[in-house]
Amino acid sequence: MSTVTTLAMRAAPRVRSRAAYLAVLAFAGAGVIALLAQVRIDVGIVPITGQTLGVLLVGAAYGPALGAGTLVLYLALGVLGLPVFAPSADGSHQSGLHALALTAPTAGYLVGFVAAAAVVGALARRGWDRTFGSAVGAMLIGSVVLYAFGLPWLHRALAPSEWQTTLTLGLYPFVIGDLLKIFLAAGLLPAAWRAMERARPDEASA
């Protein structure tokens, strides 16, 4: 399938500075993910949060480059000390470079956000975000990429431990929640495209 535009680019207003528009999108996306990160359910050393939903939506709506760049900005804000990551059980926020240390149990998931956004964005650029079924496929692939980073990192942080322990702590508790977030994101994206087509019927579909 040929490359098509992204939702964010289709919705772009007529502005003089494309760079300024992209910067606004990046900070807005990072802000949304930071807000969703505050939704936390404790199930172990890796909590259930709303971050993944934001990552999937930002990646699909922004495309691979801007999506990944937005997540890099999000990580940078956390490293600089802003409380953008999910809170700890006591309500405090991890920040600084140690939040991405090899010994940090959740660091792999944070790094995986960048890759997941890029992959989902690349699939969206090929039209996978236009229907519910294909959007579910894109979100599932993005989630697999996320865990491909998160689980090995967690396994290293837990060392010495068995892989069964890693999966018990870092995968199994999140399956149902991730499926719900995937279905929600996959439903929102085609709906947003339909709304865009109705709002701008005079523009040719990308």
Secondary structure, 3 states (H helix, E strand, C coil): CCCCCCHHHHCCCCCCCHHHHHHHHHHHHHHHHHHHHCCEECCCCCCEECHHHHHHHHHHHHCHHHHHHHHHHHHHHHHCCCCCCCECCCCCECCCHHHHCCCCCCHHHHHHHHHHHHHHHHHHCCCCCCCHHHHHHHHHHHHHHHHHHHHHHHHHHHCCCCHHHHHHHHCHHHHHHHHHHHHHHHHHHHHHHHHHHHHCCCCCCC
